[in-house]
């Protein structure tokens, strides 16, 4: 399970964009959102590096823990 903090994810539109981005990498991915905390938990077969790169390209760079 990949858990990321996305500081720029603040609304439902942001959530939808994040979901669409991850599902484009892995159509079977499962995402759980905690929008108030700007967190997303992702179960995916895609590499962490690929997920981070795709989210950064879409304007939602993960914060480093």
Wavefront OBJ file of the C-alpha trace (Angstrom):
o trace
v 0.000 0.000 0.000
v 1.398 3.339 -1.058
v 0.406 6.243 1.201
v 1.014 9.758 -0.041
v 0.361 13.283 1.156
v -0.727 15.555 -1.684
v -0.770 19.108 -0.274
v -2.430 20.515 -3.416
v -5.354 18.045 -3.319
v -8.042 20.186 -1.717
v -11.392 19.443 -3.376
v -13.504 16.880 -5.172
v -12.130 17.916 -8.560
v -8.594 17.356 -7.276
v -9.622 13.934 -5.963
v -11.101 12.994 -9.350
v -7.935 14.065 -11.152
v -5.737 12.044 -8.793
v -7.973 9.002 -9.234
v -7.989 9.322 -13.031
v -4.200 9.704 -13.084
v -3.561 6.587 -10.996
v -6.145 4.505 -12.850
v -4.458 5.428 -16.147
v -1.332 3.671 -14.814
v -3.187 0.699 -13.328
v -6.857 0.224 -14.130
v -7.201 -2.155 -11.176
v -5.755 0.265 -8.603
v -7.739 0.936 -5.430
v -7.632 4.373 -3.837
v -8.790 5.568 -0.424
v -8.908 9.302 0.168
v -8.690 11.444 3.290
v -9.352 14.780 1.630
v -9.223 16.946 4.808
v -5.733 15.563 5.539
v -4.666 15.692 1.857
v -3.838 11.948 1.993
v -4.393 9.093 -0.409
v -3.707 5.394 0.088
v -3.144 3.538 -3.164
v -3.077 -0.205 -3.778
v -1.504 -0.598 -7.211
v 0.764 -2.752 -9.323
v 2.420 0.395 -10.722
v 5.753 1.398 -9.212
v 5.902 4.118 -6.595
v 8.180 6.119 -8.891
v 5.646 5.920 -11.741
v 2.782 7.011 -9.481
v 4.793 9.912 -8.045
v 5.892 11.042 -11.526
v 2.368 10.891 -12.954
v 0.868 12.812 -10.028
v 3.611 15.441 -10.220
v 2.975 15.852 -13.959
v -0.739 16.415 -13.248
v 0.064 19.134 -10.690
v -0.212 17.089 -7.476
v 3.360 16.459 -6.372
v 3.536 14.235 -3.298
v 5.156 15.714 -0.221
v 8.167 13.739 0.937
v 7.564 12.091 4.279
l 1 2 3 4 5 6 7 8 9 10 11 12 13 14 15 16 17 18 19 20 21 22 23 24 25 26 27 28 29 30 31 32 33 34 35 36 37 38 39 40 41 42 43 44 45 46 47 48 49 50 51 52 53 54 55 56 57 58 59 60 61 62 63 64 65
